[in-house]
């Protein structure tokens, strides 16, 4: 396994104060395939991509039948996903909804999130229903890849055991790489490896790295993402995060689709997730190919995330959240987690850290940085405001569907 690093409601005044002390980091997306798009973060070719055909829209489908006494019910998850897909797209049935995103001939990556093992991973039941949805849209199983950045994490969570026959699976990093800088490994693994021509460069290195080595300044996109699939459906989990504040759609992309990510938060006092996350996600290939987000909120983590090791910090939220807009989705997630933290008498994530509020004495970073969500909104990656001064059409449209 890789070397671990210490992952352990924000008012306007707090946000402005925290933004004022952020380091100035120069970021650049390099795309050999789409150099013109890389210059303009607002260019999203075609209908799909970020923020997608439904900017600002977040469907929260709640169904207590999805889990009972810690056991998940696949039939209930199937029904909840189908209802959420119809509500997101306005389609008459869920097959039509899936066909609005996918079609025969597509090659699709399904991005899992196993780091919450053992209590808060992406549900295998959800993954299986996504595969059924893709099949209903005409995508062949041989054209599907279920994956995570680290193959060892994927297997440690047992996710490979539930992948159906005919669907390929694996990790972008197939073997241990403490440096996080290797691009390729021997063999013909169709999931493994990183693209030498597609990367985000930022003047940010991990402590102890040599900034004269260009590799330390780059985060390369996975070859699976750039060369082998044309669309991605991403399955993040409802969780807080010790450095980023919360980890949802945006961080699942920024830290799950590229290499050399530890540099974003390599030590307690060098946290730069605020700018690293939106900079990676604004890469034109990610903007184009990340077409659907389905956040697994059946179980959530409200403290000590992204890990799911402590039952006292995990709760059954019993919902799926669907969106094409990762910014809106993550801002809704942020509110959900802060509401739970308030119930547990914990401070908001944005006010938490070793040098801020740390009532449990467990924080690993100076101050958490959920403001990456607002900064991603500034880059045009989605809608951030619940009540935009530009009006309702520019605001988050959070729709709650109660299936109880």
N, C-alpha and C positions, 0 to 999 in steps of 0.2 A: 504494500500500500504506500501511497505518497506520504510525505512528511506532513503531519497535521499542523494547522495554524489555528490561533485562538478565536474561533467563531463562538463564540459562546452563547397622535394628534399633536401636532406641533402648532403653536400659535404663530401669528405673523411676525411678531417681534423676535421670537426664538429662531424662526426660519431665517430672517434677515441677518441676525447675529451670527448664526452658524455658517451662512453662506459667505459672510465677510472674511472668515478666517480660513476658507478653503484654499489650498495651494493652487497656484496657476500651473496647470498641466496642459501641454500642447498635444493634441491628439490628431491623428490622421488615419483615415481608412484607405487602404490600398486595395484596389480591385482591378486585376488585369482584364476581367471579363466585361466590366461596366465602368470604365474610368470616368465617363461624363456624369453618371449617376452619383458617383462618390463625391463630387464637388458640391452637390446640392442635396442636403438631407431631406428636403421636401418632395423630391422626385420619387414617386412610387409608381413604376410602370404597371399598367394593367389594373384590373379590378381588385385582385387579391393582394395581400401583403400587409404591411403596417402603415397606418392603423386599420386598414382593411375596409370592407364595404359597410361596416357598422361602427364608425368611430363614436366613442363615448358609451356605447351600449354594453351593459353588463347584465346578464341573466343569472340570477341566483335561484336555483331550483332546490328547495328544501324538501327532504323526504325522510322522516324518522325510521322508515322501514329499511333503509339502506344498511343499517347496522343495529344489532341488538345483542346486548351482553358481550360486546367485543367481536361478534361474528358478523361478517358482511354478507349481504343478500344480493346475489348477482341479478336476480330478476328485478328487484327494486332499483338497483343501479341502472339496469337496462332501461326501465321505464322513465327514470329521472333524466337520464341522458337524452332519451328520445324527446321528452317534453322540453328540455332545455334547448335542443337543436331547433325545434319548431319555433320556440319563442324568439330565439336569436335571429332566425332568418325570415320568419313570417310564412314559412312553408306550411302546406296542408298536412304533410306527414314527414316523418323523420328521414325517410329515404330521399325524398325531394330535397330536404335540408342538406344531407350529406352530398348530394349531387350538385349543390350550388358551390361546393368547394372542390370537389374531386371528380375525376372522370376516368374512363378507361385509358390506359397508356401512362397515367401518372405513376411516378415512383416516389413513395412517401416514407419519410422518416418519422417515427413515433418516439419522441424524447421523454424518457422516464426520469424520475427523481428518487433515487434509492438512499440518499444520505440520511434520511430520517429513520433508518433501520434501528430497531425492529418495530417501533410503534407507529411511525408516521411516514411510510413510503407511499409513492403512487400505487394505488390499488391495482392488483392484477386483474380483478374483475372489471375495472374501468378500462384497462388496456385491452382486454378481450372484447369488450363492447365497441371500442373504437375500431378495432380490426373488423368487426362485423359491419360497422357503418361504412368503412372503406370498401369492403367487399360488395355491399349493397350499391355503392356508387360505381362499381365496375372495376375497382383496382384489384389486380391479381395478388395473391399472397406472395408470389415470388418477387413482387415489386414493392414489398414492405420491409422495413428495417426497424426493429425495436432496439433502442440503444440508450446509452448513458456515456458520459465522458470517460469514466474509468471502468474498465471491464471488471476489475476486481470488486469494486463496490456493487456493481450490477449483480454479480454472482453471489457476493456475500449476503445480499438481500434475498437471494433465491428467485430473482425475477426470471432468470433463464429457464427455470423449470416450468413456467406457465406459458411460455411463448409457443403458439401452435406450430405444428409441423408445416414446413414450407415457408415460414416467415423467418428471415435471417435476423440475428441479434448479435450484440457485442458492445465494445467500447472504443471510442476514438483513441484512447491510450490503452493498448491491450496488455501492457506489462508495466511493472513498477518503474517510475521515472521521477526520482526526487527533484531533478533539475527543472522539470516541467518544460524543457526546451527541445526534446527530441521530436522530430517530425515524422520519421518513418521507421518501420520495423521489418525484419525479414519476413517473407511469406506473401500470400495473396489474400489476406483477410479483407473482405469487402467493406468492413466498418472502420478499420483502424487507419490512423495516419492523419497528417495535417498538410494543408496545401501551402507550398512554398511561395505561391504567387498571390495569395489572398490573406491579408492580415490587417490588423489595426496597430498602428505604432503610437506610442505615448512616452513622453519623457518621464518614465516611472519605472524603477527597478526594485526588486526585492533587496532587503538588507544583505550585504555580502556579495551581491552580484556585481559583475564588471560592466559598467555602462558603456565601455568601449566595444563590448561584444554586442553587435546589433541584435542578436537573438533575444537579449534580455529586455529590449525595448519593444518587442513585437509579440502580439498574440495572433496566431495563425488559425484560420477557420479549418474545421475538420474536412478532410477530403470527401467524406460521406455527404456533407452539406454542400460543398461546392461542385462536386463532379458526379455524384451518384444518385441524388434525389432531386426532384424539382419542386417538392412541397414538404412542409413539416407541420405536424400537429404536435403540440407540446402539452405535457401533463404535469405541471408543477403541483406543489402541495401547500396547503394553508399553514404557514409557519412564520414565526419571528426569526430574527437573525442577529447574532452578536455584533456584527460590524455594519451590515446594511440596514439594520432595523427590522425589515421584513424581507422575506425571500419568496417571490412569486413568479410571475411570468417574465419580468425583465431580467432578474438575476438567473433564472433558469436558462435563459438564452446567453447572457453575457459570460457566465461561468460554466456553462455546459456545452457550448458549441465551439470553443476556442481553447488553445493551450496557454500556458504562462499566465495563469490567473492569480496565483498567490501574491504576486506583486501588488495587487490592489489592496491587500490588507495583511502584509507579511509580518508585522509586529503590532503590538497594542497602540503605538503612537504614530504609525504610518498608514492610517486608514484612509484610503482614497476611493472607496466604492462609489461615492457620490458622482464622480466624473468618469470612472472606469466603466461602470455599467452602461450608461447611456451612450458612451462613445463606441463600445463594442456593438451594441444593438443597432446603432445607426448605420452600420456597414450595409451597403446597398444589396448585397446578396441575402443577408439576413432579413432585411426589410421586405424583399421580394418573396422569399420562400416560406417565412413563418406565417402561415395563413389562418391558423385556428389555435386558440388557447382554451384548455379545459382544466380548470383548477380543481384538484381533489380536496374538497373540504369535508369529507366524511369524518375524518379525524384531523385535528389541528394541534399545533404546538404554540403556546403563548409565551414561553420562557425557556432559555437555554437552547433555542434553535440555532442552526438548522437540524440539529440532531434530535432524535426521538427516543432517548434512552431512559428518561425519567417519567414514570407514569403520573406523578403529581403535576407535571406541566403539560400534559396531553389531555385534550377533551374531545368529546364527540360532537362536532358541529352539525353533521348530517346534511351536507349540502354539496352540490356541484355548481361551480361558477363558470360561465361560458362567455367568450368574447373574441373579437378579432383585434381589439384595442388593448395592448398590454398595460398601458399607462392607467387607463380607467380601471381595469381589472385590479391592478396592484393598489390603487388608491382605495378601492372598496375593501380589499383584503386588509389594508393598513387599519381602516376603521374597525373592522371586525376584531382584529387582534387587540387593538387598544381598548375596545369595549370589554373584552374578556379580561385583560390585564387590570382594568379598573375594578371589575368584580372581585379580582383576586388581590386587590389593594397593592398593585404594582404600578410604578409610574409609566407614562406613555413611552413608547419605544424611542421617540426622538429626544426624550429627556433622560435617557438611561445610558450609563457608561461608567468606567472606572473613575473618571474625573467629573462625572455628573452625579446622577442618582443611582445608587447601587445597594438597595436595601438588603439583598441576599448575599452580597459580597462575592458574586460569581461572574461579574462582567469581565470580558477579556480585552475590550478595546476602550480607548479613552472616551469616545462618544459615538453612539450609533448614528447611522446616516441614511434614514429613509427618504431624505430629500432627493435621492437619485430619481425618484418617481417624478417629482416636479421638473427636474432638469431634463428628463427624457421627454416630458411634455413640451418643454421649450424647444426641443429639437424636431418637433412635429411628429413624434412617434405615437402620439395619442392625445386624448383629452384628459386634463388633470383636474379641472375645477368642477365642483358640484353645482356651483351657482356662478357661471361665468358672466362678467359684465357685458359680454358680447351676445348674451341671450341663451335661451334654452337649447337651441340647436348646437351651441358650442359647449354645452355642459354635459357632465356625466349623466347618463340615463340608466339608473340602477333599478332593475325590475325584480321583485321578489315573487317567486311562484311557490305557494304552499301546497304540497301534495299530500299532506297528512289526511 
